[in-house]
């Protein structure tokens, strides 16, 4: 199970990459392993969302998993590569398998997330 | 049957029947059978494993954890292979080993192996067994030769399906009913109530393990593993003793590929399983078993077949012989044959890219009227699209009829298609 050090993590097994006031979000290696074959990603709509809103769905052969907005903010970009190739969520969860990007108005929301070490213990 | 965990940790424990038969991972265990202490020790993770509970004195720190799931005799093999195990019909069975899609595709292209030890085996013997079976099953038993098998149904008085099964004629007066794991008790009770003099019925379900080896390479794999034997022909069964092991080898399957189902005493199955894996066969779980049969539009009892559905409605009339004489449920089926059915089980393919359709999703007409729900649904790995089965009103069920499947509030286009959905 990979847990990159530079990322932040939620209790719902999402990772967050911070770049200025924009965050990129996907699901962790642990999450993609649990789901196994991802066959469809219902990508989010653009626009304002609140923390804990269900914004996307990742579907595997046997299960559907809701993806939640970790923060209040605005969804500004979605990974349309996942339409043609949803399996990127499995094969490349932290790079090519990214799901959406948000602009945050309040960056202090990051403080509530776990770091790599905490997430690793959380998962064990 | 319940088990009690005497520690605060949780432990997944095997079913214990007739004494101590543990799955792997246990060094010792505390066994309580019928209220008596039968052994002592500690389970690997520090929890204590318990057998039956009748009236047992338990410490204040104990708690009833759950009903026990039966373990396959291949359980340790599955765990060693890293399988994901799930409850199925009261058993703990592998749903997948590495990937449902990879396992599915391996069966279509080469060869896969499934643990089917959970299925039930009921043996029926007697010189009037043939006639009795003909009066309780839908397919023609008198025309079934020794050494042959056919697919058939056990119906209730209304013509509804209690179980779908394979009937093997091992000899003129000896038959094997291979039944679904979830229906062993039900089938037994139904037949036992209707048993006639001179006919013996034995439930040997717990004694037999089984493996389904399926795929285009299955016949050559069989020859390799048995050092030269040839598979019987399609729908035939060989009853043999090989290297001291009793075996039933049946050229049947639930995947649409060539292959066989091999049954042997539970104590012998591990070496057969290992032999097939060594020959390069891929272990496959229930997830792939479901997607393979769904592509073929083979029904799943409990979803596509129920006590309220007849084989005629399900489009399986070719496994029903209405000319052979009376059998339980035949009157309803005869009427349906003559007058038609109100609903028919139809195969659907999605015509747009979407999430996998799943059982229970609503099926709507092109105009948005509610028609039905999917009885089965999923992604077809071979076709790369969503597929499903649903009972549609007969006047709205022609091949080519456009429908919608409702998924999370969205209407996804689909079309009524010919069966099977997958063809090579």
Boltz contact constraints between the chains, C-beta under 6 A:
constraints:
  - contact:
      token1: [A, 36]
      token2: [B, 99]
      max_distance: 6.0
  - contact:
      token1: [A, 37]
      token2: [B, 99]
      max_distance: 6.0
  - contact:
      token1: [A, 37]
      token2: [B, 100]
      max_distance: 6.0
  - contact:
      token1: [A, 37]
      token2: [B, 101]
      max_distance: 6.0
  - contact:
      token1: [A, 39]
      token2: [B, 379]
      max_distance: 6.0
  - contact:
      token1: [A, 40]
      token2: [B, 355]
      max_distance: 6.0
  - contact:
      token1: [A, 59]
      token2: [B, 355]
      max_distance: 6.0
  - contact:
      token1: [A, 59]
      token2: [B, 356]
      max_distance: 6.0
  - contact:
      token1: [A, 61]
      token2: [B, 100]
      max_distance: 6.0
  - contact:
      token1: [A, 61]
      token2: [B, 379]
      max_distance: 6.0
  - contact:
      token1: [A, 62]
      token2: [B, 287]
      max_distance: 6.0
